[in-house]
């Protein structure tokens, strides 16, 4: 019987995972190519045959997603698998309409077919949108688990933007590992805080191999999700973070609503800076579609290393790239810090160059912050030039990556961080204590 011909549409993470856990060595399917979106330059790569398994004698090509219809016809494709995250339901509907109009079937792979099972307990932290506060929540969970004397392996959602063979299994324990694995700014944003806390982070391409290595080196697995994707590992406890700055998005974005519905714990974050009516919308939706979840609220506390430097100064604010671009947030904690300490945010678009300039054309909501895009050496130089050519007095760095270590800047820099601070009787410590009493795996 002829194999079903498949295209996997992705963005350099979930797509490769879905291939490895579902399609690799599966005689019923032939993945003829991947398509790529969101990540600059990724479509110039190929998925290596060394990772693809015995059914593939050549590398699997990766094409731009804009060519999808032509690829369906060219390769006589039977089925397209959508495999990336933080997409509006409108976008998903438009996508599968393109697929169906071109003559192919459309499919999404769910948790049962894509989650790996661990021999160790798994706590997963996910979100309804990128930029909701997963990382600060994960760090809080890590502190609590470590305080119990447990050795925790932090496994981060994939961001393999370089050589996929070299990045099959990665372990980041020091800043030197950033050089070793040629980590992008986005990767460093996610790993730096853990390293500063004295912990290692596992990541890469092959999450089966990553899991087996992490299991040997830990008592418990902490999954730190990416965008609003659901976990690659079957969680024993799933914590989903919601953002009242984007009320209703928990029921308007894929697969964020999946995380919202699956959650054992829902944290409504940033209640200190969100409108009361918006907090109420998120809370109402949580009680409506996932009444069984433990519901708690939290502040996203802003920490500024030298707040006195902001007062009366013109500030260029740099925020997390994905949050500001496809995440749809017009500002970050950096802008909130400038407002709080009496500075003025300048318009960075006037000096933006290259891909940074293009990001403002593509994401119209983004006007007053610079997205920290740094997927390549060229993009890092463009980010540096955008900042240095501005009329700002200081740089407000609201990325977790420490731009001072990455860029040569001609202005003083102020660093903004944020920590999770739960409000009310419910908190993560109580949730974890209760979970430990119930589970037989810890």
Secondary structure, 3 states (H helix, E strand, C coil): CCCEEEEEEECCCHHHHHHHHHHCCCCCEEEEEEEECCCCCHHHCEECHHHHCCCCCCCEEEEEHHHHHHHHHHCCCCEEEECCCCEEHHHHHHHHHHHHHCCCEEECCCHHHHCECCCCEEEEEEECCCCCCHHHHHHHHHHHHHCCCCCEEEEECCCCCCCCCCCCEEEECCCHHHHHCCCCHHHHHHHHHHHHCCCCEEEECCHHHHHHHHHHCCCEEEEECCCCCCCCECCCEEEEEEEHHHCCHHHCEECHHHHHHHCCEEEEECCCCCCHHHHHHHHHHHHHHCCCCEEEEEEEEEEECCHHHCCCCEEEEEEEHHHHCCCCCCCCHHHHHHHHCCCEECCHHHHCCHHHHHHHHHCCCCCCCEEECCCCHHHHHHHHHHHHCCCCCEEEECCCCCHHHHCCCCCEEEEEEEEEEEECCCCHHHHHHHHHHHCCCC
